[in-house]
Amino acid sequence: MVKGVPKTHNKISRELVGEPVEIIDGKRAVVRLKTTDIMKVDDKGLVHGGFTFGLADYAAMLAVNHPYVVLYKANVKFVKPVKVGDVLTAIAEVANVKDKYYQVEVNVYKNKEKVFTGEFTCIVLDHHVLDK
Ligand SMILES: CC(C)(COP(=O)(O)OP(=O)(O)OC[C@H]1O[C@@H](n2cnc3c(N)ncnc32)[C@H](O)[C@@H]1OP(=O)(O)O)[C@@H](O)C(=O)NCCC(=O)NCCS
């Protein structure tokens, strides 16, 4: 059961990008993803970085938690490999807000080990990005 209420990305595929655990609007979010076989890129079970990124992106969106938030840019590092079966936890924290721009720091952990770190710039629009 998630602590907090998701206000954005409500139709997202949680089996691909994770389940929200905790949301504090405009401040912080925690999202957990159990990696599965469909995420692997080879016979050794290496997980495609796009899924780790997707988890981190979703956590950034939920840290802002506004219906009209979108991801604008990201600067990321994949620091350790992820293998099928690993359970990942993304912790996203809003570091700075300037006008419509939200700077969100996201770290992803496998147990206590950091596997990914990134800085996400999110924009809160005054309308849905697909509406004129
Ligand atoms: C985020 C977004 C709404 C910003 O649009 P906007 O408010 O009209 O932005 P602006 O026209 O002020 O441009 C913002 C930046 O994009 C850059 N930009 C605009 N068009 C560009 C293009 N064709 N190529 C490269 N950069 C471009 C501008 O130079 C500006 O850069 P800066 O931040 O370094 O100053 C728009 O870029 C967008 O819709 N992006 C898609 C968001 C998305 O779908 N995210 C994934 C789903 S959550």
The ligand as a MOL file (V3000), in Angstrom:
LIG
                    3D

  0  0  0     0  0            999 V3000
M  V30 BEGIN CTAB
M  V30 COUNTS 48 50 0 0 0
M  V30 BEGIN ATOM
M  V30 1 C 9.0960 20.3160 -22.0510 0
M  V30 2 C 8.4280 21.1840 -23.1200 0
M  V30 3 C 6.9200 21.3050 -22.8300 0
M  V30 4 C 9.0740 22.5560 -23.0540 0
M  V30 5 O 8.4480 23.3070 -24.0270 0
M  V30 6 P 8.4310 24.9160 -23.9310 0
M  V30 7 O 8.0100 25.3420 -22.5750 0
M  V30 8 O 7.7020 25.4280 -25.1070 0
M  V30 9 O 9.9470 25.1440 -24.0360 0
M  V30 10 P 10.7750 26.2370 -24.7900 0
M  V30 11 O 10.2900 26.5230 -26.1630 0
M  V30 12 O 10.9320 27.3660 -23.8170 0
M  V30 13 O 12.1470 25.4120 -24.9260 0
M  V30 14 C 12.6780 24.7620 -23.8270 0
M  V30 15 C 14.0480 24.2690 -24.2220 0
M  V30 16 O 13.9330 23.3270 -25.3000 0
M  V30 17 C 14.8500 23.6970 -26.3470 0
M  V30 18 N 14.2770 23.2780 -27.5980 0
M  V30 19 C 13.0870 23.6080 -28.1210 0
M  V30 20 N 12.9280 23.0100 -29.3230 0
M  V30 21 C 14.0380 22.2980 -29.5430 0
M  V30 22 C 14.4930 21.4650 -30.6030 0
M  V30 23 N 13.7270 21.2580 -31.6920 0
M  V30 24 N 15.6980 20.8800 -30.4820 0
M  V30 25 C 16.4800 21.0910 -29.4020 0
M  V30 26 N 16.1170 21.8680 -28.3570 0
M  V30 27 C 14.9150 22.4630 -28.4470 0
M  V30 28 C 14.9710 25.1970 -26.1790 0
M  V30 29 O 16.1850 25.6510 -26.7400 0
M  V30 30 C 15.0100 25.3620 -24.6680 0
M  V30 31 O 16.3070 25.0150 -24.1450 0
M  V30 32 P 16.8780 25.5140 -22.7410 0
M  V30 33 O 16.0660 24.8350 -21.6620 0
M  V30 34 O 18.2910 25.0580 -22.7420 0
M  V30 35 O 16.6880 27.0090 -22.7170 0
M  V30 36 C 8.6150 20.6050 -24.5340 0
M  V30 37 O 10.0040 20.5860 -24.8230 0
M  V30 38 C 8.0290 19.2180 -24.6460 0
M  V30 39 O 6.8490 19.0420 -24.9020 0
M  V30 40 N 8.8600 18.1670 -24.4200 0
M  V30 41 C 8.3540 16.7920 -24.3560 0
M  V30 42 C 8.1700 16.3730 -22.8840 0
M  V30 43 C 7.8230 14.9240 -22.7990 0
M  V30 44 O 7.0320 14.4250 -23.5750 0
M  V30 45 N 8.4540 14.2230 -21.8490 0
M  V30 46 C 8.2870 12.7890 -21.7440 0
M  V30 47 C 6.9450 12.3940 -21.1580 0
M  V30 48 S 6.8190 12.8300 -19.4290 0
M  V30 END ATOM
M  V30 BEGIN BOND
M  V30 1 1 1 2
M  V30 2 1 2 3
M  V30 3 1 2 4
M  V30 4 1 2 36
M  V30 5 1 4 5
M  V30 6 1 5 6
M  V30 7 2 6 7
M  V30 8 1 6 8
M  V30 9 1 6 9
M  V30 10 1 9 10
M  V30 11 2 10 11
M  V30 12 1 10 12
M  V30 13 1 10 13
M  V30 14 1 13 14
M  V30 15 1 14 15
M  V30 16 1 15 16
M  V30 17 1 15 30
M  V30 18 1 16 17
M  V30 19 1 17 18
M  V30 20 1 17 28
M  V30 21 1 18 19
M  V30 22 1 18 27
M  V30 23 2 19 20
M  V30 24 1 20 21
M  V30 25 1 21 22
M  V30 26 2 21 27
M  V30 27 1 22 23
M  V30 28 2 22 24
M  V30 29 1 24 25
M  V30 30 2 25 26
M  V30 31 1 26 27
M  V30 32 1 28 29
M  V30 33 1 28 30
M  V30 34 1 30 31
M  V30 35 1 31 32
M  V30 36 2 32 33
M  V30 37 1 32 34
M  V30 38 1 32 35
M  V30 39 1 36 37
M  V30 40 1 36 38
M  V30 41 2 38 39
M  V30 42 1 38 40
M  V30 43 1 40 41
M  V30 44 1 41 42
M  V30 45 1 42 43
M  V30 46 2 43 44
M  V30 47 1 43 45
M  V30 48 1 45 46
M  V30 49 1 46 47
M  V30 50 1 47 48
M  V30 END BOND
M  V30 END CTAB
M  END
